[in-house]
Amino acid sequence: MGLFDKIKKSFELKQNFPNSDSLEKTKKQILELTKQFELNPNSSKILLELYSCYVEISNTEKKIECLEKLSDLLPRDFYPLQQLADIYLNEVNNDSKAKFYQNKANKIKNDF
């Protein structure tokens, strides 16, 4: 095991896992935010809050969905693209998609 693997493993061990009360609260929050987003589909703020909830419950598919919508709503913001690159690299293990999103994020950063 290399140094990077040891560091990564130590971070994984220190992660806090939500308890059942916290999960229930987050699921209720997701339902409420989803309703709000349906009423206001151009709200990046609601989408970002929804994304945070999916991060908390570790729902990769929904995180990706939120970030893709965010990148459509905020085409000049590199954050959603950077997060997508990170998810595809570290959670989905899809190097080609990670590289695709990282290149898009880098282009936005370089255009500033």
C-alpha positions in Angstrom: 0.0 0.0 0.0 1.4 3.3 -1.1 1.5 6.6 0.8 -1.5 7.9 -1.1 -3.5 4.8 -0.3 -2.6 5.1 3.4 -3.7 8.8 3.5 -7.0 8.0 1.6 -7.7 5.1 4.0 -7.1 7.3 7.1 -9.6 9.8 5.8 -12.2 7.0 5.0 -11.8 5.8 8.6 -12.5 9.2 10.1 -15.7 9.9 8.1 -18.7 10.5 10.2 -21.6 8.3 9.2 -25.1 9.7 9.8 -27.3 8.1 12.3 -30.9 7.0 11.5 -32.4 10.3 12.9 -30.1 12.3 10.7 -30.9 10.2 7.7 -34.7 10.6 8.2 -34.2 14.4 8.6 -32.2 14.5 5.4 -34.8 12.4 3.5 -37.6 14.8 4.6 -35.4 17.7 3.5 -34.9 16.1 0.1 -38.7 15.7 -0.3 -39.2 19.4 0.5 -36.4 20.6 -1.7 -37.6 18.5 -4.6 -41.0 20.1 -4.3 -39.5 23.5 -4.1 -37.3 22.8 -7.2 -40.3 21.6 -9.2 -41.9 25.0 -8.5 -38.7 26.9 -9.3 -36.6 24.8 -11.7 -34.2 27.7 -12.3 -33.0 27.9 -8.7 -29.4 27.0 -8.4 -29.6 27.6 -4.6 -32.2 24.8 -4.2 -30.3 22.5 -6.4 -27.1 23.1 -4.4 -29.0 22.4 -1.2 -30.4 19.2 -2.7 -26.9 18.2 -3.9 -25.7 18.6 -0.3 -28.4 16.3 1.0 -27.4 13.6 -1.5 -23.8 14.0 -0.5 -24.9 13.4 3.1 -26.7 10.2 2.3 -24.1 9.1 -0.3 -26.4 8.9 -3.3 -24.0 9.1 -6.2 -26.6 8.9 -8.9 -28.6 11.8 -7.5 -25.4 13.8 -6.9 -24.5 13.5 -10.5 -28.1 14.5 -11.6 -28.0 17.6 -9.4 -24.5 18.6 -10.6 -25.5 18.2 -14.3 -28.5 20.4 -13.8 -26.4 22.9 -12.0 -23.9 23.0 -14.8 -26.7 23.7 -17.2 -28.1 26.5 -15.0 -24.6 28.0 -14.3 -22.6 27.3 -17.5 -19.8 29.7 -16.4 -19.3 28.1 -13.0 -16.6 25.5 -12.8 -17.7 24.1 -9.4 -20.3 21.6 -10.6 -18.0 20.4 -13.4 -15.1 20.0 -10.9 -17.4 18.0 -8.6 -18.6 15.8 -11.4 -15.0 15.1 -12.4 -14.2 14.1 -8.8 -17.3 11.9 -8.5 -16.5 10.1 -11.8 -12.9 9.6 -10.8 -13.3 8.6 -7.1 -16.8 7.1 -6.8 -17.7 5.7 -10.3 -14.2 4.9 -11.4 -14.8 6.3 -14.9 -11.6 8.0 -15.9 -12.8 9.1 -19.3 -15.9 11.0 -17.9 -13.7 12.4 -15.1 -11.3 13.7 -17.7 -14.1 15.1 -19.8 -15.6 17.1 -16.9 -12.2 18.2 -15.6 -11.3 19.6 -19.0 -14.6 21.5 -19.2 -13.9 22.9 -15.7 -10.3 23.8 -16.6 -11.5 25.7 -19.7 -13.9 27.8 -17.6 -11.1 28.5 -15.1 -8.7 29.5 -17.9 -11.3 31.8 -19.6 -11.5 34.1 -16.5 
